[in-house]
Amino acid sequence: LADVCDAFFADRTPVERLVIMKDPHLGSFAAGSLVLFLLLKFILLRLLVAAGGAGMLALVAIPAWSRWGMVLLAYTSRYPREKGTASYLVGRVPAGAYLTATLMAIAVTGMLHLLGMPWRISTGIAILALGASLLMRAWAYRKIGGVTGDVLGALCELLEVSLLGLVLAIHHFV
């Protein structure tokens, strides 16, 4: 997440952004985003635990769907470099693996529904996971011309926080 924030918020070319993502140093966008992200995640988790009830079941569904988003991105995207850590994965996920990930996320959500998680929460999680994944893909293509391992990791983290916020909103306001 930190590398993606440093690169994507920099006013640079796509090639320069890819160099920033390989740089081991922490930039100002990375530091700021990490502090804000960790604080937000902590607050959302505290609020969800305090709310209790069926929304707590979402704590199982959220990681399942955030990892599913990573598989979707890796399945539908191309890698922007010739070589790299995630070049063996991005754009090379077999259709069967994507289908398996999809069925597993749906199965986990279905089991949680049987345990009391409302359909509005499970449906909201699935729709937000799909929409946010596609938005991240579009943003990554615009900024660096594809999807890297850093982008996959950033998506996972951003999805978890977004889904926590969604579950809290549905739990409290719907």
VENSULRA-V595585 format. One record per residue. N is the residue number from 1. D_FIRST is the distance of its C-alpha to the first C-alpha in whole Angstrom. Layout:
n=<N N>
d_first=<D_FIRST D_FIRST>
This chain:
n=<1 2 3 4 5 6 7 8 9 10 11 12 13 14 15 16 17 18 19 20 21 22 23 24 25 26 27 28 29 30 31 32 33 34 35 36 37 38 39 40 41 42 43 44 45 46 47 48 49 50 51 52 53 54 55 56 57 58 59 60 61 62 63 64 65 66 67 68 69 70 71 72 73 74 75 76 77 78 79 80 81 82 83 84 85 86 87 88 89 90 91 92 93 94 95 96 97 98 99 100 101 102 103 104 105 106 107 108 109 110 111 112 113 114 115 116 117 118 119 120 121 122 123 124 125 126 127 128 129 130 131 132 133 134 135 136 137 138 139 140 141 142 143 144 145 146 147 148 149 150 151 152 153 154 155 156 157 158 159 160 161 162 163 164 165 166 167 168 169 170 171 172 173 174>
d_first=<0 4 6 5 6 9 10 10 12 14 18 18 19 17 18 17 14 14 15 13 10 13 13 13 13 11 12 13 10 8 10 11 8 8 11 12 9 11 14 14 13 16 18 18 19 22 23 23 25 27 28 29 31 30 26 25 26 23 21 22 21 18 16 19 18 14 15 17 15 13 17 18 15 16 20 20 18 19 17 18 19 22 21 17 16 15 18 20 19 17 21 23 22 26 27 28 25 23 26 26 23 24 27 25 23 26 28 26 26 30 31 29 31 34 33 33 30 31 30 29 26 25 26 24 21 22 22 19 17 19 19 15 14 17 15 12 14 16 14 13 16 17 15 15 18 16 13 12 10 7 7 9 7 4 8 9 7 8 11 12 12 14 16 17 18 20 22 23 24 26 27 29 30 31>
